[in-house]
Each structure stands twice: as structure tokens, then as C-alpha cells.
């Protein structure tokens, strides 16, 4: 099974379960490169490739969550001959959640949903940057982290990726939803103590979207703790999926 929207991080001859990884704004499948060898042999792991980057560089990025989630849900359905789970970080948590809702509504329930470093959608975004003038927008990206000044000083790269960055932040900054929908799947929520972008309590508020089981875990580190603490985060995911 293959799709331009996913890249396999490992290979399993007979997987017992599959895990799909959804990256933060401005990033893609490559942000999970250090997760490659951290999962049980029977878990097949795929990183999602959003339009506007990597193998989908020629496709326009989405600036709203609904069409992106709809497209991904349709492409993930064929993978459900074994149980599937999602991990989403920051913007990816929002995309993963909406995709999971669509799948569940069409009788494709997820085995587990992991939501990391994202405010729950009924809570207002504290830092809104998508509408800012270019220079101010770029300075905010550097302050958030995950974007180097070297990148911002490369005009050729800026011309190529700035439209996608704008659309990603439009998607994540404007995403809202009342907490009147629920996932049947177990939800594991992750936050970090030093995250300047989102308060742990605002992340924990995803619990109000859980119809059944949910749990909350607090890590050391900043907004990008799943990269810095990949061993700890993937250990938790393995434990949840293999129990």
C-alpha cells in the first residue's frame, strides 16, 4: 500500500497495528526522522506528508482544516485492515483529531489518538501570527522556535516556503470548535512544562472531547519536546499501543 501523502518510517512484513504521525506547522514527515527505530517491530509507522512540502511540494497547502482532514481520511481508510492510531503534534494534533472524527463517523474508529502540545479547539489561540506583515511574521516564527535565522535570510527558500508557512499558520490559528463532539477512541494528551506557546492546562482540555478513556502526561522541554525527548515520548506510545 502506498500514497504520496505518507512515508513509511519502518517496514513490517506482518504489522499488527499502524501509527500515523502528523507534524507541526511549517514542517512535515521529516520532523519525525529521529523516531524511525523507536517502535515495536509489529507497529508499522507512517509520517503524514502535507501538501506544499516534501514529495507534495507542487501541491498548494491548505489554509483550513476541513479539506485537509477529509483528504487524509479518505487516503487512510485502505490501511485499516489492521488497527490504526494517530499521533499529532501542535498543528498536527488538530489535523489528527479532525481526521479521526471523520474516520470514526464512517465506521473507521482509531485504536488510540495521541494529542501533543496543542490547545483544545474551544480555547482561543493566544499568539495569532498568520495575518502579520512579512517581517513581523518571520520574527514570530524565530521566537516560536523550529525555524532558523539562516532559513529566513535565504530569499530563495523564503520565496518557495513562505506561502506554505502562511497557510499552515492560518489553518492552526483560526481553527475553532465547540467541545460538543467526542471521540470514542482512547486519547492520550501530552504537554511540556516549559512550552511558551501553549499552557499545559489548555492542552489538557482535550480531555473534554474524550467519550471514554483519556490520560495526561507532562514532559520536560519546550514546545518541540517530542523531538528533544523522542525516547520518552515514543516509549509512552509503544506502551499504550502494545498493552
C-alpha positions as CSV (number, residue, x, y, z in Angstrom):
1,X,0.0,0.0,0.0
2,X,1.4,3.4,-0.9
3,X,0.4,7.1,-1.2
4,X,2.2,10.3,-1.8
5,X,0.6,11.5,1.5
6,X,2.6,9.1,3.7
7,X,6.1,7.9,4.0
8,X,6.9,4.7,5.9
9,X,9.4,5.1,8.7
10,X,9.8,1.4,9.1
11,X,8.8,-1.8,7.3
12,X,6.9,-4.7,8.9
13,X,6.1,-7.9,6.9
14,X,3.0,-8.6,9.0
15,X,2.1,-5.5,11.0
16,X,-0.4,-5.9,13.9
17,X,-1.1,-2.2,14.1
18,X,-0.3,1.1,12.3
19,X,0.6,4.5,13.6
20,X,0.3,7.7,11.6
21,X,2.3,10.8,12.6
22,X,1.0,14.4,12.0
23,X,3.7,17.2,12.2
24,X,3.6,20.8,13.4
25,X,3.0,23.9,11.3
26,X,5.8,24.6,8.8
27,X,7.1,21.0,8.9
28,X,6.3,17.6,7.6
29,X,7.3,14.0,7.7
30,X,11.0,14.8,8.1
31,X,10.4,16.2,11.6
32,X,9.9,12.5,12.8
33,X,13.2,11.3,11.3
34,X,14.7,10.5,14.7
35,X,11.6,8.3,15.5
36,X,12.5,5.8,12.8
37,X,13.8,2.9,15.0
38,X,11.9,3.5,18.2
39,X,8.8,1.3,17.8
40,X,7.9,-2.3,18.3
41,X,8.5,-4.5,15.3
42,X,4.8,-5.2,14.8
43,X,3.9,-1.4,14.6
44,X,4.1,0.0,11.1
45,X,4.8,3.7,11.3
46,X,3.8,6.3,8.6
47,X,4.6,10.0,8.7
48,X,2.0,12.2,7.0
49,X,3.2,14.5,4.2
50,X,1.1,17.6,4.0
51,X,0.6,19.4,0.6
52,X,3.1,22.1,-0.1
53,X,6.3,20.3,1.1
54,X,8.5,17.2,0.6
55,X,7.0,14.8,-2.0
56,X,3.9,17.1,-2.3
57,X,5.9,20.3,-2.9
58,X,4.0,21.2,-6.1
59,X,0.6,20.9,-4.4
60,X,-0.9,24.0,-2.8
61,X,-1.1,23.8,1.0
62,X,-4.5,24.1,2.8
63,X,-5.4,27.1,4.9
64,X,-8.3,25.4,6.6
65,X,-8.5,22.1,8.4
66,X,-11.7,20.5,7.0
67,X,-10.5,19.8,3.4
68,X,-7.1,18.6,4.6
69,X,-8.7,16.2,7.1
70,X,-11.2,15.0,4.5
71,X,-8.4,14.2,2.0
72,X,-6.3,12.4,4.6
73,X,-9.2,10.4,6.0
74,X,-10.1,9.1,2.5
75,X,-6.5,8.1,1.9
76,X,-6.0,6.4,5.3
77,X,-9.1,4.1,5.0
78,X,-7.4,1.4,3.0
79,X,-4.8,1.0,5.8
80,X,-7.5,-0.2,8.3
81,X,-7.1,-3.9,7.7
82,X,-5.1,-3.7,10.9
83,X,-5.9,-1.3,13.8
84,X,-4.7,2.3,13.3
85,X,-3.7,5.1,15.7
86,X,-2.7,8.7,15.3
87,X,-0.1,10.9,16.9
88,X,-0.4,14.7,16.2
89,X,1.9,17.4,17.4
90,X,0.8,21.1,17.7
91,X,-1.0,21.8,14.4
92,X,-0.7,18.1,13.7
93,X,-2.9,17.4,16.8
94,X,-5.7,19.4,15.3
95,X,-5.4,17.7,12.0
96,X,-5.2,14.3,13.6
97,X,-8.3,15.0,15.7
98,X,-10.4,16.2,12.8
99,X,-9.3,13.3,10.7
100,X,-10.1,10.8,13.5
101,X,-13.6,12.3,13.8
102,X,-14.3,11.8,10.1
103,X,-13.0,8.3,10.1
104,X,-15.0,7.4,13.2
105,X,-18.1,8.8,11.7
106,X,-17.6,6.5,8.7
107,X,-17.1,3.4,10.9
108,X,-13.3,3.5,10.9
109,X,-12.5,4.0,14.6
110,X,-9.0,4.7,15.7
111,X,-7.4,2.4,18.3
112,X,-5.7,5.3,20.0
113,X,-5.2,9.1,19.5
114,X,-2.2,10.9,20.9
115,X,-2.5,14.7,21.0
116,X,0.6,16.8,21.8
117,X,1.3,20.5,22.5
118,X,-1.9,21.9,21.1
119,X,-4.6,24.0,22.7
120,X,-8.0,22.3,22.7
121,X,-10.1,23.9,19.9
122,X,-12.6,25.6,22.1
123,X,-9.8,27.6,23.7
124,X,-8.7,30.8,22.0
125,X,-5.3,30.9,20.3
126,X,-3.1,33.1,22.4
127,X,-0.5,34.0,19.8
128,X,-2.0,34.7,16.4
129,X,0.5,35.4,13.6
130,X,-0.9,34.3,10.3
131,X,-2.1,37.9,9.3
132,X,1.1,39.8,10.3
133,X,3.3,41.7,7.8
134,X,6.0,39.5,6.4
135,X,9.0,40.7,8.6
136,X,6.9,40.6,11.8
137,X,5.6,37.1,10.8
138,X,9.1,35.9,10.2
139,X,10.3,37.3,13.6
140,X,7.5,35.5,15.3
141,X,8.5,32.2,13.6
142,X,12.0,32.5,15.0
143,X,10.6,33.3,18.5
144,X,8.4,30.3,18.4
145,X,11.3,28.1,17.6
146,X,11.9,25.4,15.0
147,X,12.9,28.0,12.3
148,X,16.5,29.2,11.9
149,X,17.5,32.7,11.0
150,X,19.7,31.2,8.3
151,X,16.5,29.9,6.6
152,X,14.8,33.4,6.9
153,X,17.9,35.0,5.4
154,X,17.7,32.8,2.3
155,X,15.4,34.6,-0.1
156,X,15.1,31.6,-2.5
157,X,13.9,29.4,0.3
158,X,11.6,32.1,1.6
159,X,10.0,32.5,-1.8
160,X,9.4,28.8,-2.0
161,X,8.1,28.1,1.5
162,X,6.6,31.3,2.8
163,X,3.2,30.7,1.2
164,X,3.0,27.3,2.8
165,X,4.0,28.7,6.2
166,X,1.3,31.3,5.9
167,X,-1.3,28.8,5.1
168,X,-0.2,26.4,7.9
169,X,-0.5,29.2,10.5
170,X,-3.8,30.4,9.0
171,X,-5.1,26.8,9.5
172,X,-3.9,26.4,13.1
173,X,-4.5,30.0,14.3
174,X,-8.1,30.1,13.1
175,X,-9.2,26.5,14.0
176,X,-12.0,26.5,16.5
177,X,-14.6,24.0,17.5
178,X,-17.1,23.8,20.4
179,X,-16.4,20.9,22.8
180,X,-19.7,19.1,21.9
181,X,-18.2,16.3,19.8
182,X,-16.5,13.3,21.2
183,X,-14.1,10.6,20.1
184,X,-14.8,7.0,21.3
185,X,-11.1,6.2,20.9
186,X,-8.8,6.4,23.9
187,X,-7.0,9.8,24.0
188,X,-3.5,10.4,25.4
189,X,-2.7,14.0,25.9
190,X,0.9,15.3,26.1
191,X,2.2,18.7,27.2
192,X,5.5,20.2,28.4
193,X,6.4,22.3,31.4
194,X,8.4,25.0,29.5
195,X,6.2,25.4,26.5
196,X,5.8,29.2,25.9
197,X,3.2,28.6,23.1
198,X,0.5,26.7,24.9
199,X,-0.3,26.3,28.6
200,X,-0.4,22.7,29.8
201,X,-4.0,23.3,31.1
202,X,-5.1,24.3,27.6
203,X,-3.6,21.1,26.2
204,X,-5.2,19.0,29.0
205,X,-8.6,20.5,27.9
206,X,-8.6,18.0,25.0
207,X,-10.0,15.6,27.7
208,X,-13.4,17.2,27.2
209,X,-13.5,15.6,23.7
210,X,-13.0,12.1,25.1
211,X,-16.1,10.0,25.3
212,X,-14.2,7.2,27.1
213,X,-10.7,6.7,28.4
214,X,-8.1,9.6,28.4
215,X,-4.9,10.3,30.2
216,X,-2.5,13.3,30.5
217,X,1.3,13.3,30.6
218,X,3.6,16.2,31.3
219,X,7.2,16.3,29.9
220,X,10.2,18.5,30.4
221,X,11.2,20.7,27.5
222,X,9.8,23.4,25.2
223,X,7.1,23.3,22.5
224,X,9.2,20.8,20.5
225,X,9.7,18.2,23.3
226,X,8.7,15.2,21.1
227,X,11.9,15.9,19.1
228,X,14.2,16.6,22.1
229,X,12.7,13.8,24.2
230,X,11.9,11.3,21.4
231,X,12.8,8.3,23.5
232,X,10.4,9.2,26.3
233,X,7.5,10.1,24.0
234,X,7.9,7.0,21.8
235,X,8.2,4.8,24.9
236,X,4.8,6.0,26.1
237,X,3.3,5.5,22.6
238,X,4.7,1.9,22.5
239,X,3.3,1.2,25.9
240,X,-0.1,2.4,25.0
241,X,-0.3,0.6,21.7
242,X,1.2,-2.7,22.9
243,X,-0.7,-3.2,26.1
